[in-house]
C-alpha cells in the first residue's frame, strides 16, 4: 500500500516530525513575514518603554515632581510587566502564542494612548500599570513564537534580529522625545498618544501571523499544524513529507519548572533576567533625567540619549553574528562583562565626549546581551513549558526592573552617579556568572 505525503496519520519510519521539517528549511518569505510582523510589535513595545524616560524628564520640570515620584512613575509599569509576563506565559501555553500576542498589543496600546490624558500623578501611575500588563506579556510570547518557527541552525540569529527591533523602537522613542516632547507644554501628551499605534497593529496580527506548530500539535490540532508547516515548505519550494501523529499534551503546572532536570537551568535563567533587568532599566529609564539634573538642558539631554541609542543597532548586529559562532553562553557572558565595564565608565564620565562614549558602549554591550538572552530563553524548556518558562523568567526579571528605578534616588544620595552605575556594573557581573549555568543549544533542535 502506498503512503500519501498528505496523510498526517502515517507511521512511516523514515518520516520527519513537523518540527524537523521546519528545521530543514532555508530562511524564506514566510519566516521573514513572521519576523517582521513580530518585530514591529516588539519595536512598538520599545517605543512605549522608551517614551516614559523622556516623559519623566519633562514632567519633572512641568509638574515639579520629586525624585521619589519620578521613581514610582518609572517603576509602576514594571509591576504590571511582572504580572503580565507571568500570566501571559501561562496563557501562551494554553490558548496559543498568536492570540496572546494580539491581545497584549491591544491592551498596552490603548492604555498608552489613554496615559496622554493624565491629569495628575495618580492617574498616570494607574495607567502605566495597565500598560505594563500588556507589555510584560507580549515580549516572551513573541520570542517563543519566532523561536519555534526558526530553523535550528540559525534560530539564535533570527531571535537576536527580532530583539534588534527593540533598538528601532527605542530610537523612535528618542526621536519623539527629542522632536515632540520639548516642542510644547503638551508635547509629552502627544508623544504618548502615538502609543495608540499598537492597538491598530493588533487588528492585523491575529489574521496574518501563524500559530506555533508545536503548540497546535500539543493541543491535538494536527490538521492546522500540518497546514502551517506546508505553508513554510511551499515558500521554500520544498515538497512535504509524511509526519507521524503527534500526541496532545496537557500543559504542566508552573511547579514543573523547578523539578529535575529543569531546576538548575531555571535558577540560572531567573538570575540572569533579574540582574540584567536591574541594570538596564535602572540606567536607561533614568539617563535623561540624570543628565538634566547634572545641568544639561532638556533638549541637550535628549540629544545625548538619541546618540547613545544609535549604538544599540551595532550591538545587536554583533550579537547576531557571534551567537551562532561562539554559542549562546559565551556571547551572553561576554556582552554582560562589556556592559559592566561600560556602566562603571559611564558613572565616572565628566565630559560630554566621555558621557557619549561610555553611554554608546553601554548601549552596544547591554542590548547585544539582551539579544542573546532572548535567544537562549525559549531554548531552555520543552514545548509544553516554553511559554510558561519564558514568561516566569521575564516576570522574575521585572521584579528587578521595579526595584532599580526606585533605588536610584537612594543610591544618588549615598554616592552620586558613580555609585549608581557602579552598582549596575556589579549586577552585570553577577548576570555574566549566572549565564554560565545555562544550557548551550547552538545548532540543536528545540526540545519537544
C-alpha positions in Angstrom: 0.0 0.0 0.0 1.4 3.4 -0.9 1.7 6.1 1.7 0.4 9.6 1.0 2.6 12.5 1.9 -0.6 14.4 2.7 -1.7 12.0 5.4 -0.9 13.3 8.9 -1.6 9.9 10.5 1.2 7.9 8.8 3.7 5.8 10.8 6.5 5.7 8.2 9.8 5.1 10.0 11.5 7.5 7.6 9.0 10.3 8.3 10.1 13.6 9.8 8.3 15.3 12.6 6.8 18.7 11.7 9.5 20.4 13.8 12.2 18.5 11.9 10.5 19.6 8.6 10.7 23.2 9.7 14.3 22.8 10.8 15.4 21.6 7.4 14.1 24.7 5.6 16.1 27.7 4.4 15.1 31.1 5.7 12.2 32.1 3.4 9.4 34.7 2.8 7.2 33.1 5.5 10.0 33.4 8.1 10.5 37.0 7.0 6.8 37.8 7.4 6.8 36.3 10.9 10.0 38.0 11.9 8.9 41.4 10.6 5.3 41.1 11.9 6.5 40.1 15.4 9.4 42.7 15.2 7.0 45.6 14.5 5.1 44.7 17.7 8.4 44.5 19.5 9.5 47.9 18.2 6.3 49.4 19.4 6.8 47.9 22.8 10.3 49.5 23.0 8.9 52.8 21.8 6.4 52.8 24.8 9.1 51.9 27.3 11.5 54.5 25.9 8.9 57.2 25.8 8.3 57.2 29.6 12.0 58.0 30.2 11.5 61.3 28.2 8.1 62.0 29.7 9.6 61.6 33.2 12.3 64.3 32.4 9.6 66.6 31.0 7.2 66.2 33.9 9.9 66.6 36.5 10.0 70.3 35.4 6.4 70.8 34.4 4.8 69.2 37.4 7.6 69.9 39.8 7.9 66.2 40.7 10.3 64.9 43.3 12.8 62.1 42.7 10.6 59.7 44.6 7.5 60.5 42.5 9.6 60.1 39.3 10.9 56.7 40.5 7.4 55.4 41.0 6.3 56.6 37.6 9.3 54.7 36.2 8.7 51.6 38.3 5.0 51.1 38.3 4.9 49.9 34.7 7.3 47.1 35.6 4.9 46.0 38.4 2.4 45.4 35.6 5.0 43.8 33.4 5.9 41.3 36.1 2.3 40.2 36.4 1.7 40.4 32.7 4.8 38.2 31.8 3.8 35.5 34.3 0.1 35.4 33.2 0.9 35.9 29.5 3.4 32.9 29.5 0.8 30.6 31.1 -1.9 31.8 28.6 0.5 31.2 25.7 0.8 27.5 26.7 -3.0 27.2 26.9 -4.6 29.4 24.3 -1.7 29.9 21.9 1.2 32.3 21.2 -0.5 34.3 18.5 -3.7 35.0 20.5 -1.8 36.3 23.5 0.4 38.4 21.2 -2.5 40.2 19.6 -4.4 40.7 23.0 -1.4 42.2 24.7 -0.7 44.6 21.9 -4.3 45.8 22.1 -4.1 46.3 25.9 -0.9 48.2 26.2 -1.5 50.3 23.0 -4.9 51.5 24.2 -3.6 52.2 27.8 -0.6 54.1 26.5 -2.8 56.4 24.4 -5.0 57.0 27.5 -2.0 57.9 29.5 -1.7 61.0 27.4 -4.9 62.3 29.1 -3.5 62.0 32.6 -4.3 65.0 34.8 -2.1 64.1 37.7 0.5 61.6 39.1 -2.1 59.2 40.5 -3.9 58.8 37.1 -0.5 58.5 35.3 0.6 55.7 37.6 -2.6 53.7 37.3 -2.5 53.8 33.5 1.2 53.0 33.4 0.4 49.8 35.4 -2.1 48.7 32.8 0.4 49.5 30.1 2.8 47.2 31.9 0.3 44.3 32.0 0.2 44.2 28.2 3.8 44.9 27.6 5.1 42.3 30.0 3.0 39.5 28.5 4.0 40.3 24.9 7.8 40.1 24.9 8.4 36.5 25.9 5.5 35.3 23.8 6.8 36.9 20.6 10.3 35.4 21.1 8.8 32.0 21.8 6.7 32.1 18.6 9.6 33.2 16.4 12.0 30.7 18.0 9.6 27.8 17.4 9.5 28.5 13.6 13.1 29.3 13.0 15.5 26.6 11.6 17.8 25.2 14.3 21.0 26.2 12.5 20.0 29.9 12.5 17.5 30.1 15.3 19.7 32.1 17.7 20.5 34.7 15.0 16.8 35.1 14.0 15.8 35.7 17.6 18.6 38.3 18.0 17.3 40.0 14.9 13.8 40.1 16.4 15.3 41.6 19.5 17.0 44.2 17.4 13.6 45.7 16.6 13.8 46.9 20.2 16.5 49.3 19.2 14.3 50.5 16.3 11.5 51.2 18.8 13.8 52.9 21.3 15.3 55.0 18.5 11.7 56.1 17.6 11.1 57.0 21.2 14.4 59.0 21.3 13.3 60.9 18.1 9.9 61.6 19.5 11.4 62.6 22.8 13.8 64.9 21.0 11.4 66.4 18.5 7.9 66.3 20.1 8.3 66.3 23.9 10.1 69.7 24.2 8.1 71.3 21.5 5.2 72.4 23.7 3.8 72.1 27.2 1.6 69.2 25.9 4.5 67.6 24.0 4.6 64.7 26.4 0.9 64.1 25.8 1.3 64.0 22.0 4.2 61.6 22.4 2.0 59.2 24.5 -0.9 59.5 22.1 1.4 57.8 19.5 1.1 54.7 21.6 -2.3 54.1 20.1 -0.5 52.7 17.0 0.0 49.3 18.6 -3.8 49.0 19.0 -4.3 49.4 15.3 -1.5 46.9 14.6 -3.1 44.3 16.9 -6.0 44.1 14.4 -3.6 42.8 11.8 -1.6 40.4 14.0 -4.4 37.9 14.6 -5.1 37.4 10.9 -1.5 37.4 9.5 0.8 35.6 11.9 0.8 31.8 12.1 0.2 30.0 15.3 3.0 27.8 16.7 3.1 24.4 15.1 4.4 22.9 18.4 1.5 24.5 20.3 -1.0 23.2 17.8 0.3 19.7 18.0 0.3 19.8 21.8 -3.4 20.6 21.6 -4.1 17.8 19.1 -4.9 20.3 16.3 -3.0 18.2 13.7 -4.6 19.5 10.5 -3.8 23.1 11.4 -0.3 22.2 12.3 0.2 20.4 9.0 -1.2 23.3 7.1 1.2 25.7 8.8 4.2 23.6 8.1 3.2 23.2 4.4 2.9 27.0 4.0 6.5 27.3 5.1 7.6 24.4 2.9 5.8 25.9 -0.1 7.6 29.2 0.4 10.9 27.3 0.1 9.7 25.1 -2.8 10.2 22.0 -0.6 7.9 19.1 -1.1 6.0 17.9 2.0 6.9 14.6 3.6 4.9 12.3 6.0 4.9 13.2 9.6 4.0 10.9 12.5 0.9 11.6 14.5 1.6 14.0 17.4 0.1 13.3 20.7 -1.8 16.0 22.5 -0.2 17.1 25.8 -1.6 18.6 28.9 0.1 21.8 29.9 2.0 21.1 33.1 1.8 23.4 36.1 4.3 26.2 37.0 5.9 24.0 39.6 7.3 21.8 36.8 9.9 24.4 36.1 11.5 23.5 39.5 11.6 19.8 39.0 14.6 17.8 37.8 16.3 18.3 35.4 14.9 21.9 34.9 15.5 23.4 38.3 19.2 24.3 37.7 18.6 26.0 34.4 15.5 27.7 35.7 17.6 29.2 38.6 20.4 30.3 36.3 17.9 31.9 33.8 16.0 33.7 36.5 19.2 35.2 38.0 20.3 36.4 34.5 17.0 38.0 33.9 16.9 39.6 37.3 20.4 41.3 37.2 20.1 42.3 33.5 16.7 44.0 34.2 18.0 45.7 37.3 20.9 47.3 35.4 19.3 48.0 32.1 16.1 49.7 33.3 17.8 51.4 36.3 20.2 53.0 33.8 18.2 53.8 30.7 15.0 54.9 32.4 17.0 57.4 34.4 19.7 58.6 32.0 17.7 61.6 30.5 16.6 62.8 34.0 20.1 62.3 35.4 21.6 64.4 32.6 19.1 67.2 33.2 19.9 67.0 37.0 23.6 67.4 36.0 22.8 70.8 34.4 22.2 69.8 30.8 19.1 71.3 29.1 16.1 69.0 28.4 16.9 69.2 24.6 20.6 68.5 25.2 20.0 65.5 27.4 17.5 64.1 24.8 20.1 64.7 22.1 22.7 62.7 24.1 20.2 59.9 24.7 19.4 59.8 21.0 23.1 59.3 20.1 23.6 56.7 22.8 20.5 54.8 21.5 22.0 54.5 18.0 24.7 52.3 19.4 22.1 49.6 20.2 21.9 48.6 16.5 25.6 47.5 16.0 25.3 45.8 19.4 22.5 43.6 18.1 24.4 43.0 14.8 27.5 41.8 16.6 25.5 39.5 18.9 23.5 38.1 15.9 26.8 37.0 14.3 28.6 35.8 17.4 25.7 33.8 18.8 26.0 31.2 16.1 29.8 31.2 16.2 30.7 31.5 19.9 27.4 30.0 21.1 24.7 31.3 23.5 26.6 31.3 26.8 29.9 32.7 25.6 28.1 35.5 23.7 25.8 36.4 26.6 28.5 36.3 29.2 31.0 38.4 27.1 28.4 41.1 26.3 27.4 41.2 30.0 31.0 41.8 31.1 31.4 44.5 28.4 28.2 46.1 29.9 29.8 46.0 33.4 32.9 47.9 32.3 30.8 50.4 30.3 28.5 51.1 33.2 31.4 51.8 35.5 32.9 54.1 32.9 29.6 56.0 32.5 29.4 56.6 36.2 32.8 58.3 36.1 32.3 60.3 32.9 32.7 64.0 33.4 32.8 65.5 29.9 30.3 65.4 27.0 32.7 63.2 25.0 33.1 60.8 27.9 29.4 60.6 28.5 28.6 59.8 24.9 31.4 57.3 24.5 30.6 55.4 27.7 26.9 55.6 27.0 27.3 54.2 23.5 29.5 51.4 24.8 26.8 50.6 27.4 24.2 50.6 24.7 26.2 48.4 22.5 27.1 45.7 25.0 23.8 45.8 27.0 21.5 45.4 24.0 23.7 42.8 22.5 23.3 40.9 25.8 19.6 41.3 25.6 19.6 39.8 22.1 21.5 36.7 23.3 19.3 36.4 26.4 16.1 36.3 24.3 17.6 33.8 22.0 18.6 31.3 24.8 15.4 31.7 26.9 12.9 29.7 24.8 15.6 27.0 24.3 15.8 26.2 28.0 12.4 24.4 28.1 10.3 21.8 26.2 7.3 22.9 24.2 4.7 22.4 27.0 6.6 24.6 29.3 8.2 27.0 26.9 5.7 29.9 27.2 5.4 29.5 30.9 9.2 29.2 31.4 10.0 32.2 29.3 7.2 34.2 30.9 8.2 33.3 34.5 11.8 34.2 33.9 10.7 37.6 32.5 8.3 38.1 35.4 11.1 37.5 37.9 13.3 39.9 36.0 10.6 42.5 36.2 10.9 42.5 40.0 14.4 43.9 39.4 13.1 46.5 36.9 10.7 47.7 39.6 13.4 47.9 42.3 16.0 49.6 40.1 14.3 52.9 39.3 13.2 53.1 42.9 16.8 52.5 44.1 18.3 55.3 42.0 17.4 58.3 44.2 18.7 56.4 47.3 21.9 55.5 45.6 22.4 59.0 44.3 22.1 60.3 47.8 24.7 57.9 49.1 27.4 58.3 46.4 26.1 60.1 43.3 26.2 58.8 39.7 29.4 56.9 40.3 27.8 54.7 42.9 24.6 54.2 40.9 26.5 52.9 37.8 29.0 51.0 39.9 26.1 49.0 41.4 24.7 48.5 37.9 28.1 47.3 36.7 28.3 44.8 39.6 24.8 43.5 38.7 26.1 42.8 35.1 29.0 40.8 36.5 26.6 38.6 38.6 24.4 38.1 35.5 27.5 37.0 33.5 28.3 34.4 36.2 24.8 33.1 36.2 24.8 32.8 32.3 27.5 30.1 32.6 24.8 27.9 34.2 22.6 27.9 31.1 22.4 25.0 28.6 24.2 25.5 25.3 21.7 24.9 22.5 23.5 26.2 19.4 22.5 24.2 16.3 20.2 21.8 18.2 16.5 21.3 17.6 14.2 22.7 20.3 13.2 20.1 22.9 9.7 18.6 22.5 
